[in-house]
Amino acid sequence: MTDDGYQAFAAEREALNDLVLEHANLEIKRFFSLDSQVYREGALPARTKEILGLVASLVLRCDDCVSYHLGRCRDEGVSTPELVDALGLGLVVGGSITIPHLRRAMKTWMELMQGGD
């Protein structure tokens, strides 16, 4: 996450998604649709799915994905203790190489919880 904060990240992500979709072929559109659909309420609540997405993103070491799921976890009402539990799982599964991503995740989460960028 840059010093511009989460709001700048979210705005850039939305603009770039719009750009991709403006030029997307059927396969790209289908993948984007599938990605949106899989996080909707189902047998698992959307809240749980966002936590799972966060853990998977941490293990895969994708900072953009971690930031996105942090914002969604906030929107779904995940508490800080719940988030820390989830990040702990990601750390155990992903190993010490995830620590830099864990640090940035906590920084972003604190910004989100304080209502800042």
N, C-alpha and C positions, 0 to 999 in steps of 0.2 A: 504494500500500500504506500503510495506516495504521500508527501506532506499535504497534498490537496485534500486528503481525507476520503471518506466513504462516499459522500455525495458526488464528488467529482468522478470517482470510479463508477458509480451507478449511472451517471449521465453519459459517460463515455461508452459504457457497455451497451446502453440502450441505443445510442446513436450508431454504434458499429453493428449491432444486431440488425437495425433498420437497413443499413447499407448492404449487409450480406443478403438479407431477405429481398431487397429490391432487385438483386441480380441473381437470386438463387434459382437453381433448377429444381425439379421435382424431388430428387433425392435429398437435397439439403433442406427443403421445406418440410419433408416428411420427418427427417431427423429432428429438426427444431420442434416440430409438433409433438413428436414422441417424448422429447425431453420435457416439455411443458406438461404433458398428460401424466407422466409417471409420478410426478410430485403432487398430484391432486389427491383429495380424500379417496380412500378405498378401504381395503381390509385393514390397512395401516392408516392412522391419521396423518394428515399432511405434516403436522408438527414432527412426528417420528421420522417421516421420510426426509425432512430437511436435516434432522440430526444425522441420519444415515448418510446423506449427501455430503455433509460437512466432514464426517469421519473419512469417507472414501476420498474426498478431495485432499484432506491432510495427508493421508497415506500416499496418494499419488503426487503430492507436493505441487499442487496447482494453486498458487496464491490467488489468482483471479476467482477460481471456483470456491476457495475457502471464503474469500470476502463476500461473494454472492450469497453463499449459504449462511454466513453469519448474519447478513441482513435479513434473510428469510427466517432464520431462527428467532431473531428479535421480533419480527412481524408475527410469528406464531406463538410468542409468549414464553419462549425458553428462558429459564432463569440462569443466572451466572453459575450456581452450583451444578445445574444440569449440563451446562455447556462445558464446564471443567471436567466433569465425568466423561463426557463424550470425547473431549480432546485427549484425555488420559488413555482411552481405548485406542485412539488413533496413534498416539505415541508408542504404545506397546506393540501394536501391529506393525507400524512403519519404522520403528527404531529411532535411534538418535539422529539420523539424517533429517528427520522431520522437525527437530527442535527449532531451527530458524523460522520455519513456517508456523510453528506453535507460538513463537514470540510475536510474530506479526499478527497472528490471529487474536491473541490476547490484547494487543494494542488496538486493533480495529474494534474488537468487542467493547473495550472500555470507552472508545469514542462513541460507539453506538449507544451505549447505556447512559452516557452523559449527555446525549442529545446533540453532540457536536457532529462535525462532518464525519 
